[in-house]
Amino acid sequence: MSMRTSRISTASVLTAVLVGGLLAAGPASAAPPVGAVSFKGKVTCKNAFPAPNESVPTRVSLDSDEDDASGPTNNPVNRRATFGPITLDVPLDSPFSLTVEVTCKAPGKKAQTFERAIPLDSLTEGDEVPLNIR
């Protein structure tokens, strides 16, 4: 019986050591920190849209893979408009690609969108990033 108790004790100790080691080890790779950053700027509609002289930007959508947000444009005139600030969570202090989608509308036509991928890096929480999108 002492032999059996000894085996159980040894197995219990070995399990405790292994579990303790795993708990102390931590993750192999940590995800970059995430924080809120604001974007604002100017957008224009491309010449390829219907009625290129009348098509104006109406909405801007942003996607950082961590978060997405959108907002209307302000004062669209002559195919140009301002937008923002639009705030969303992004990876901080690491490179990532921000996807920007602009919705354009010409009178009497269906709204259409175009996308841009913008590489960004080294942002810190609270930054306000200017974007000019064509």
Residue pairs with C-beta under 8 A, 6 or more apart in sequence:
32 91
32 92
32 93
32 94
33 91
33 92
33 93
34 66
34 67
34 89
34 90
34 91
34 92
35 89
35 90
35 92
35 123
35 124
35 125
35 126
36 87
36 88
36 89
36 90
36 125
36 126
37 87
37 88
37 89
37 90
37 92
37 123
37 124
37 125
37 126
37 127
37 128
37 129
38 84
38 85
38 86
38 87
38 127
38 128
38 129
39 62
39 84
39 85
39 86
39 87
39 88
39 98
39 128
39 129
39 130
39 131
40 82
40 83
40 84
40 85
40 86
40 128
40 129
40 130
40 131
41 82
41 83
41 84
41 130
41 131
41 132
41 133
42 80
42 81
42 82
42 83
42 132
42 133
43 57
43 60
43 73
43 80
43 81
43 82
43 83
43 102
43 132
43 133
43 134
44 57
44 79
44 80
44 81
44 133
44 134
45 52
45 55
45 56
45 57
45 79
45 102
45 104
45 114
46 52
46 104
46 114
46 134
49 55
49 104
49 106
49 112
50 106
50 109
50 112
51 106
51 107
51 108
51 109
52 79
53 79
54 79
54 106
54 107
55 79
55 104
55 105
55 106
55 109
55 112
56 73
56 76
56 77
56 78
56 79
56 80
56 81
56 104
56 105
56 106
57 73
57 76
57 79
57 80
57 81
57 83
57 102
57 103
57 104
58 72
58 73
58 76
58 81
58 103
58 104
58 105
58 111
59 70
59 71
59 72
59 73
59 102
59 103
60 70
60 71
60 73
60 83
60 84
60 86
60 100
60 101
60 102
60 103
60 133
61 68
61 69
61 70
61 100
61 101
61 102
61 103
62 68
62 69
62 70
62 86
62 88
62 98
62 99
62 100
62 101
63 98
63 99
63 101
64 88
64 89
64 90
64 91
64 96
64 98
64 99
65 91
65 96
65 97
66 88
66 89
66 90
66 91
67 88
67 89
67 90
68 88
69 86
69 87
69 88
70 86
70 101
71 83
71 84
71 86
72 83
73 81
73 82
73 83
74 81
74 82
74 83
75 81
75 82
84 131
85 128
90 96
90 98
90 120
90 123
91 123
92 123
92 124
92 125
93 122
93 123
93 124
94 121
95 119
95 120
95 121
96 119
96 120
96 121
97 117
97 118
97 119
97 120
98 117
98 118
98 119
98 120
99 115
99 116
99 117
99 118
100 115
100 116
100 117
100 118
100 131
100 133
101 113
101 114
101 115
102 113
102 114
102 115
102 116
102 133
103 111
103 112
103 113
104 111
104 112
104 113
104 114
105 111
105 112
116 133
118 131
120 129
123 129
